[in-house]
Amino acid sequence: MEQSFRYLSVIGPEHWRFLICQFLSLLSGYAMRKCIPPCIENSKRRHFFEFISGLIILYIGYGSLVIHMFAQALPAYLMMVFLPLSIAQYGILIFSMMYLSGVHIHKFVRNPSIDITAPLMVQTQKLSSLAFNINDGVKLAKEGVVDRDYHRLNAVERRPRLLQLGGYLFSFHNVMIGPFNFFADYLRFIQGQESERLMDESDKKLFEENKEEIRLAKAEKWKQVKLLLLHTILTIWALSSFKPEYFLSDDFAKKNYLQKYIYLSIACFGFRQRFYFAWTVNHLYVSCIHLRKAFVLIFLTTNIGNINIDISYCSPILNNSQFSPHIDRKQRQVFKRILEHCPAWLVRGEKKNSSSSIVEHLVNSRR
């Protein structure tokens, strides 16, 4: 046991800070769901909770570097207020990209300790998309049409207030590493109006009738708890049973090829449990706070006209009900398991005339 703690002690403080941030996100999500349930009346409190929780998590992870988030966001907001929207959308995009690029260059050339680029990249996406979505909303209000149909779902009718913008940019669900979500989806999550993302009225009704049951996802939570316990035990066992220094010893060198292969395979399997532990914590966060299967529903019904699901792009779990059809391809392996919850015809990529069968499958599988 002492040996395992000795190896744990070599883990850098930044890793411990990020682990603390992950657990704080878990606690924040649970508290938000229990104490400030989604509804229009709780909107201000939920925005404020999002902002404060995200700010605390960012400060724990990055310290005083969090000032870069404000330095990028405030000028962008001023452009939203004082510039014509047709100009502001491009000005915000150019400014936020230039600021992000400057931080990247400064990090690599002058100061490697400035490592707040991940939150800045997420915020850059949020700011630039918000500016374009506001322009789409104004155009939709005046002309009643938009360039593309999916712009209608993400359009924002007016500039957000500072509290709304702060909650959106510092949302604790995705402020550290994403994934990015649209402001319209964030508002739907805050107000508990996720069904507005659905285009079919029967789907909306079915979703509303089973909303709470879909949100709980009890089976998935217990599954991740058991996996977390398993990976914790295996991590402690590996760190106490295998010593990396032994690989360089004379005793190890005397072993034959088969013995070395078996020993290294078992040892590396044990060492990998640390990563599995971290990933399982993230999965637990997802299953505790998200509408796991509602994301499949949203992802599929927004693309129901041309269903051809590929594992590489089937990434329906986004942070805490903030629906978005876009996702980083690097996360495809993390969400690969989601296909287990889809009907067989969907996995094969067959097309159906209606999304009702998808919704019914998701609801029935929760019962």
C-alpha positions in Angstrom: 0.0 0.0 0.0 2.8 2.4 0.8 4.3 1.7 -2.6 1.1 2.6 -4.3 0.9 5.9 -2.5 4.6 6.6 -3.4 3.7 6.2 -7.1 0.6 8.3 -6.6 2.8 11.1 -5.1 4.7 11.5 -8.4 1.5 12.7 -10.1 1.8 16.4 -10.8 -0.3 18.9 -8.9 -2.0 20.0 -12.1 -3.4 16.5 -12.5 -4.8 16.5 -8.9 -6.3 19.9 -9.6 -8.1 18.7 -12.7 -9.4 15.6 -10.8 -10.7 18.0 -8.2 -12.4 20.0 -10.9 -14.0 16.9 -12.3 -15.5 16.0 -8.9 -16.6 19.6 -8.4 -18.4 19.4 -11.7 -20.2 16.3 -10.5 -21.3 18.0 -7.3 -22.3 21.1 -9.1 -24.4 19.2 -11.6 -26.1 17.2 -8.8 -26.8 20.4 -6.8 -28.1 22.2 -9.8 -30.5 19.4 -10.7 -31.8 19.0 -7.2 -31.9 22.5 -5.9 -32.5 24.6 -9.1 -34.6 22.5 -11.4 -34.9 23.7 -15.0 -37.8 26.1 -15.5 -38.2 29.7 -16.6 -38.7 31.0 -13.0 -35.3 29.6 -12.1 -33.5 31.0 -15.1 -31.5 33.8 -13.3 -30.5 31.5 -10.5 -29.4 28.8 -12.9 -27.4 31.3 -15.0 -25.7 32.7 -11.8 -24.9 29.1 -10.6 -23.4 28.2 -13.9 -21.2 31.3 -13.9 -20.0 31.0 -10.3 -19.4 27.2 -10.5 -17.5 27.5 -13.8 -15.4 30.4 -12.5 -14.4 28.5 -9.4 -13.6 25.4 -11.4 -11.5 27.4 -13.9 -9.7 29.2 -11.0 -8.8 25.9 -9.4 -7.5 24.5 -12.7 -5.7 27.6 -14.0 -5.4 30.1 -11.2 -5.0 33.8 -12.2 -4.8 32.8 -15.9 -8.6 32.9 -15.8 -8.3 36.6 -16.5 -7.7 35.7 -20.2 -11.3 34.5 -20.4 -12.6 37.9 -19.4 -10.0 39.7 -21.6 -11.4 37.9 -24.6 -15.1 37.9 -23.7 -15.6 41.6 -22.7 -14.3 43.2 -25.9 -16.4 40.7 -27.9 -19.5 41.6 -25.9 -18.8 45.4 -26.5 -18.7 44.7 -30.2 -22.1 43.0 -29.9 -23.5 46.0 -28.2 -22.1 48.9 -30.2 -21.4 47.5 -33.7 -24.0 46.6 -36.3 -24.6 42.9 -36.1 -23.6 42.3 -39.7 -20.2 43.7 -38.9 -20.0 42.5 -35.3 -20.2 38.8 -36.3 -17.1 39.1 -38.3 -15.3 41.4 -35.9 -15.9 39.0 -33.0 -14.7 36.1 -35.0 -11.5 37.8 -36.0 -10.8 39.3 -32.6 -11.4 36.1 -30.7 -9.3 34.1 -33.1 -6.5 36.6 -32.9 -6.6 36.6 -29.1 -6.5 32.8 -29.0 -3.7 32.7 -31.5 -1.7 35.2 -29.5 -2.0 33.2 -26.3 -0.9 30.1 -28.3 2.1 31.8 -29.7 3.0 33.4 -26.3 2.7 30.0 -24.7 5.1 28.3 -27.1 7.6 31.1 -27.5 7.8 32.9 -24.1 5.9 31.2 -21.3 4.9 27.5 -21.5 3.1 27.9 -18.1 0.2 29.7 -19.8 -2.0 26.7 -20.5 -5.5 28.1 -20.6 -5.7 27.6 -24.3 -8.3 24.8 -24.0 -11.0 26.9 -22.3 -10.1 29.8 -24.7 -10.7 27.6 -27.7 -14.1 26.6 -26.4 -15.0 30.2 -25.6 -13.8 31.3 -29.1 -16.4 28.9 -30.6 -19.1 30.2 -28.3 -18.4 33.8 -28.9 -18.2 33.6 -32.7 -21.2 31.3 -33.0 -23.3 33.5 -30.8 -22.6 36.6 -33.0 -23.7 34.7 -36.1 -26.7 33.2 -34.3 -27.8 36.7 -33.2 -27.5 38.0 -36.8 -29.6 34.9 -38.0 -32.2 35.7 -35.3 -32.6 39.4 -36.4 -32.8 38.3 -40.0 -35.4 35.7 -39.2 -37.5 38.3 -37.2 -37.4 40.8 -40.1 -37.6 38.6 -43.2 -39.0 35.3 -41.8 -36.3 33.3 -43.6 -32.8 32.1 -43.0 -30.1 30.8 -45.2 -30.3 27.2 -43.9 -33.0 25.4 -42.0 -30.7 24.4 -39.1 -30.0 28.1 -38.6 -33.6 28.5 -37.4 -32.9 26.1 -34.5 -29.9 28.0 -33.3 -31.1 31.6 -34.0 -31.0 34.0 -31.1 -33.6 36.8 -31.2 -31.6 39.4 -29.2 -28.3 40.0 -27.5 -27.9 38.1 -24.2 -27.7 39.9 -21.0 -24.4 39.9 -19.1 -25.6 37.3 -16.7 -26.8 35.0 -19.5 -23.5 35.5 -21.4 -21.5 34.8 -18.2 -23.5 31.6 -17.5 -23.0 30.5 -21.1 -19.3 31.2 -21.4 -18.5 29.8 -17.9 -20.9 26.9 -17.9 -19.3 24.4 -15.7 -20.3 21.5 -17.9 -17.9 22.4 -20.7 -15.8 25.4 -19.6 -12.6 23.3 -19.3 -12.4 21.3 -22.5 -15.8 21.5 -24.1 -17.6 20.3 -26.1 -19.0 23.5 -27.6 -22.7 24.1 -27.6 -24.9 26.8 -29.1 -26.4 29.6 -27.0 -29.9 28.6 -28.0 -29.4 25.1 -26.7 -27.9 26.4 -23.5 -31.1 28.5 -23.0 -33.3 25.5 -23.7 -31.4 23.6 -21.0 -31.6 26.4 -18.5 -35.4 26.8 -19.0 -36.1 23.1 -19.3 -37.4 23.5 -22.9 -35.3 20.8 -24.6 -38.3 19.5 -26.5 -38.2 22.7 -28.7 -35.3 21.1 -30.5 -37.7 18.4 -31.8 -39.4 19.2 -35.0 -42.2 16.6 -34.9 -45.1 17.3 -32.5 -45.6 13.7 -31.6 -42.0 13.4 -30.6 -42.3 16.5 -28.5 -45.3 15.1 -26.7 -43.6 11.7 -26.1 -40.5 13.4 -24.8 -42.4 15.7 -22.4 -44.4 12.8 -21.0 -41.2 10.9 -20.2 -38.7 13.7 -19.6 -37.9 12.9 -15.9 -37.6 9.2 -16.6 -35.2 9.8 -19.4 -33.2 12.3 -17.3 -32.5 9.9 -14.4 -30.7 7.2 -16.3 -30.4 5.1 -13.1 -29.0 2.0 -14.8 -26.2 3.9 -16.4 -25.2 5.6 -13.2 -24.9 2.4 -11.3 -22.9 0.8 -14.1 -20.4 3.6 -14.0 -20.2 3.5 -10.2 -19.3 -0.2 -10.4 -16.7 0.4 -13.1 -15.2 3.3 -11.1 -14.8 1.0 -8.1 -13.3 -1.7 -10.3 -10.7 0.6 -11.8 -9.9 2.1 -8.5 -9.1 -1.3 -7.0 -7.1 -2.3 -10.1 -5.1 0.9 -10.0 -4.1 0.4 -6.3 -3.2 -3.2 -7.1 -1.1 -2.3 -10.1 0.8 0.5 -8.3 1.5 -1.7 -5.3 2.4 -4.9 -7.3 4.5 -3.6 -10.2 7.6 -1.3 -10.0 8.7 0.4 -13.3 12.3 0.2 -12.0 12.1 -3.6 -12.2 12.0 -3.4 -16.0 15.6 -2.2 -15.9 16.8 -4.7 -13.3 19.1 -7.7 -14.0 16.4 -10.1 -12.8 14.1 -8.9 -15.5 16.8 -9.0 -18.1 17.4 -12.7 -17.3 13.8 -13.7 -18.1 13.1 -15.2 -21.5 11.0 -13.4 -24.1 7.7 -15.1 -23.2 8.1 -14.2 -19.5 8.9 -10.6 -20.3 6.0 -10.3 -22.7 3.5 -11.7 -20.1 4.9 -9.6 -17.3 4.9 -6.4 -19.3 1.4 -7.1 -20.6 0.0 -7.5 -17.1 1.9 -4.6 -15.7 0.9 -2.2 -18.5 -2.7 -3.3 -18.2 -2.5 -2.4 -14.5 -0.9 1.0 -15.2 -3.5 1.8 -17.8 -6.2 1.6 -15.0 -5.3 5.2 -14.0 -6.6 6.4 -17.4 -9.6 4.2 -17.2 -10.3 5.6 -13.8 -10.2 9.2 -15.1 -12.4 8.3 -18.1 -14.9 6.5 -15.9 -15.2 9.5 -13.6 -16.1 11.5 -16.8 -18.6 8.9 -17.8 -20.1 9.0 -14.4 -20.4 12.8 -14.7 -22.1 12.3 -18.0 -24.6 9.7 -16.7 -25.4 11.6 -13.5 -26.1 14.9 -15.1 -27.0 14.4 -18.7 -30.1 13.2 -20.5 -28.1 10.3 -22.0 -30.7 8.9 -24.3 -32.3 12.2 -25.0 -29.1 13.2 -26.7 -29.6 10.3 -29.1 -33.1 11.5 -29.7 -32.0 15.0 -30.4 -29.0 14.0 -32.5 -31.1 11.7 -34.7 -34.2 13.7 -35.1 -32.2 16.8 -36.2 -30.8 14.6 -38.9 -33.8 12.4 -39.6 -34.1 13.4 -43.2 -30.9 11.6 -44.1 -30.1 9.0 -41.5 -26.8 7.2 -42.2 -25.2 6.8 -38.8 -21.4 6.2 -38.7 -19.7 5.3 -35.4 -17.2 8.0 -36.0 -19.8 10.6 -35.9 -22.4 9.2 -33.5 -21.5 11.4 -30.6 -24.8 12.3 -28.9 -23.7 12.9 -25.4 -23.1 16.5 -24.8 -22.7 18.4 -21.6 -25.8 18.5 -19.5 -28.6 18.7 -21.9 -27.0 21.4 -24.1 -27.9 19.8 -27.4 -25.7 20.3 -30.4 -25.3 18.3 -33.6 -21.5 19.1 -33.6 -18.9 17.1 -31.7 -15.2 16.7 -31.7 -14.2 13.5 -33.6 -11.6 12.8 -31.0 -14.4 11.8 -28.7 -15.9 9.2 -31.0 -14.4 6.2 -29.1 -15.7 7.6 -25.8 -19.3 7.6 -27.1 -19.1 4.4 -29.2 -21.0 2.6 -26.5 -24.1 4.7 -27.3 -24.9 2.6 -30.3 -25.8 -0.2 -27.9 -28.9 1.8 -27.0 -30.0 2.3 -30.6 -32.4 0.1 -32.6 -30.6 -2.4 -34.8 -32.0 -0.8 -38.0 -30.5 2.5 -37.0 -27.0 1.0 -36.4 -27.2 -0.6 -39.8 -27.8 2.9 -41.3 -31.3 2.1 -42.7 -33.7 4.9 -43.2 -37.2 5.3 -41.7 -40.0 7.6 -42.7 -40.5 9.0 -39.2 -38.5 9.5 -36.0 -41.3 8.2 -33.8 -39.7 4.7 -33.7 -36.5 6.2 -32.4 -38.3 8.1 -29.6 -40.4 5.0 -28.7 -37.3 2.9 -28.5 -35.5 5.3 -26.2 -38.5 5.6 -23.9 -39.2 1.9 -23.8 -35.6 1.0 -23.1 -35.7 3.2 -19.9 -38.7 1.3 -18.5 
